[in-house]
Amino acid sequence: RLNALVAGARERVEKEQERFSALLAEHEHQPLIDLALRTYRRDREIAGTVVGSAIAFRLFLFFVPLLLFVVGLAGFVANWVEVEDVNDNAGIAGGLAEQIESAFSQPDSTRWIAVVLGLIGVATTGRSLSKVMVASSTLAWRLPTTTRASLRVIGGLVGLISGIGLLAVLVSRVRSEYGVAVTGLSFLFVFVGYVLGWLAVSMLMPRATSDPAVLLPGAVLVGATITGLQLVSQVYLPSRMGRASELYGAVGTTIVTLGWFFILGRVI
């Protein structure tokens, strides 16, 4: 009986596949369907899932020493700046504010270790991230694969990531001062900033044409993705993170963070 059920299910699946293939062949010349099919086939051709996962992993490895470096700097800044002023001016509250307060109260030896190790880690992982980005660009443009990343590429990626952090702080400040409505409007300017930032980074990558206009659709897609993730993180999640933290702890936060990195790496 079990074998009969499996055979029947397999037969139904094959019939639905044949039906879908016939329907697809009938309408594949329509513009939107043709675009979706070409995108899917091109993605399979360059192993987009594998490349996107590699980018996500390198992004995660880059952010770990970057956060360590920022924590070390926070310890030195604590001699001149009060932690309450930082949280108030940046519009930061909740668990993140507590983490910043802990960073400001760290011992001197810990500060130096965090800064030195963070700098070394940022330089190492930044170079690794740049290599993967260059390799993914050559695959996307069907160029000979290379992993040689210039200092301009590394600097552009570091600048873009720093800009994302700065805009996130500015949006938090706007949300704390003017509310959700104005914050939603501010994301339009954030979106434009991300599009221009990714367009600048893309122009430093290997490509098969010198026309910068062909990079605009990708820049819009990446900019919209980063803006959407930031919108969810800063508007939707804060009101729910307190209850989620009590239930899931650090594991829930880690899953969300890694999920964000995977989505961003896949879109890139």
N, C-alpha and C positions, 0 to 999 in steps of 0.2 A: 504493500500500500504506500509506503514511504517513497519507494522508487517511482511509483506511478505519479505521485504528487510532484516529485522533483522533475520528472520528464514533462509533465503537463505545464509546470511553471516555466521550464526552459523553452518549450514550444511557444508559449504565449509571449515570452520575451523576444524570441526570434521574429515572431510575426510583427510585434510592435516596432522592432528595429527596422524590418523591411518597410513597414508603413511609414516610419519616420524618414527613412532614406529616400523613398519615393516622393514624399511631400517636400523634402529638402531639395531634391533634384528639380522639382517643378518650380520652386520659388528662389533658387539660389542666385539668380541673376538680378534680383531686386537689390537696390543699393545697400540698405541696412543689413540684410541677410548676407550679402556678399562681403561686406566689411567685417561682420562678425566671424564668418567662416575663414577669411584670410587672416584675421587676427589670431584665431584659434590655431590654425595650421602653422603660422609663423611662430607662435608660442611653443608649440610642440617641437618644431624644428630646432629651436635654440635651447630646448630643455628649460623653459621659463620657470617651472616650479623649483628645479634644483638651483638655478642661478638666483632666484628670489630668496630662497632659503639661505644661500650663502651670504647674500647681502644683509639679510636680517641678522644672521649670526655675527657678522663683522660689526654691524651697528651696535649690537648688544655689547660686544667686547670693547668697542670704542667708548661707550657711555660709562662703563664701570670705572676705568681710570680717570675719565673726565670728572665724574662725580667725586672721586677720591681727591682729585686736585682742587676742586671747588670747596670741598669740606676743609682741606688744609688751609686754603686762603681765608675761609671764613674765620678760622681760629686766629689768624694774624689781624684781620680787620676788627676783631672783637675789642682790641685795645683802644680803638677810636670811635666805634659805632656800637650803639646799643641794639641788642637783638630785637627788642620790642619795636624800635624804629624801622628796622628792616622788614619785619613782618607786616607792620602797618602800612608802610609805603608801597610794598609789593602786593598788598591785599591777600596775604597768605594766612591761613588759619588751619585749625585742626591738627592732624597728625604730622603734616609737613612742617608746620610751625614748631612743633615739639622737636622734630629732627634738626631743624635749623638752630634751635636753642642749644641742643646738645653739641652741635658742631662749634658753636661759639664758645663753649665752656671747656674745650679739650685742652690737655696739657701742652706745653711748648714742644716737648720732644715728639709728641704725636703729630703736631702741626707740620714739623719739618719732614717727618717720614711720609706723611700723606702727600705733601707738595712734591717731594722728590720722586716718589714712586708714581704719583699721578702723572707727572711730566714725562717720565720714561714710558709709562703705559700709553699715554696719548700719542706720543711720537711713534711707538711701535704699532699700535692698533690702527692709528690713522693711516700709516703707510699700507698696512694690510687691507684696510677698507678701500683705499684708493686703487690698489691693484685689482680688487674684485670689481670695482666700478668700471675701470678701464676695460677689463676682460668682458664684462657684460655688454658694454657699448660696442666692442668689436664684433661680438656675436650678433647683436641686434642689427648691425649694419652689414653683416656678412663680409667682414674684413678679416685678414689674417690675425689670429688670436695673439694678443700680447698682454703682458701684465705690467709693463713699464709705466709708472706714474710719475709725472713731473711734480716739482714743488708747487707749481701753480694749481694743479689738480688737488693736491693735499690741502693747500691753503684755502682753495675755494670750498671744499667740503667742510673744513673746520669752521670757516666763516659762515656757511649756511646753517650748520648745527648751532653755532653760537647765536645766530640771528633768530632761530626758532626759539631758543631759550629766552632771549630778550623780549621777543614779541609775546611769549607766554606770560612773562612777568607783567608786561604792560597791560595785557588783557585782564589779568587778575586784578590789577589796580583799578581798571575801568569798572570791572564788575563790583568791586567793593565800594566804589564811590557813586556809581550812577545806576546800578541795577542791571537786570538781565536784558531789558529792551535795548539799551544803548550798547551793551556788550555784543548783542547779536549784530547790530549795525557795524560795530568795529571789526567784525570778522570779514567784512567785505574788503577793508583795507589790508587786513592780514593776508587774505587770499591773494591780492595783487602783489604783496611783498614776497610771498612764497613762489608765485609764478615767475617773477623777475629773478629771484634768487636761483631757482632751479634752472631757468633759462641760461643764466650766466655760467652755472656749473656745467651744463650740457655743452656749451660752446667750447669748453676746455677738453672735452672727451673726444676720442677718435670718432670720426663719422665719414660717410662716403660723399658728402656734399658740403660745400661752403655756404649754402643758403641757410641763414638762421631761421627763416620762416618755417622750415620743416620741423624744427624743434618745439614750436609753440604748442601743438596738441599735447605732446608729452608733458610739457611744463604745466599746462592747464590741468592735466590729469593728476600729476604729482601734487601741485598746489592745492587742488580741491581735496585730495585725500588727506594731506597734512592738516588743512583747515578743518575738515570734518572730524578727524581724530581729536584735534585740540578742542573743538566745540563740545564734543561728547565728554572729554576729560575735565573741562573747566566749567561747564554749565550743567550737564546731566549727572555726572558721577559724584561731585562733592556732596550733594545732599544724601547720597546713598552709601558713601564709603564708610561712614561711621558704623552703620548697622552691618555692612559687609565685613568690615575689619573685625568686629566682635565675633562674627560667625566663622569666617574663613582665615583671618589673620594675614600673615605675610604671603601665604601661598596664593590667595586671591589676587593680591596686588601684583605678584610676580607673573601670574597667568595673563592678566590684563596687559602688563608691560610687554611680555613676549609676543602676545597676540598683536599688539600695535606694531611691533617691529616686523613681524611677519607680513602684515598687510602692507606696510610701507615698502618693505623689500620686494614684495610681489609686484606692486604697482611700478616701482622703479625699473 
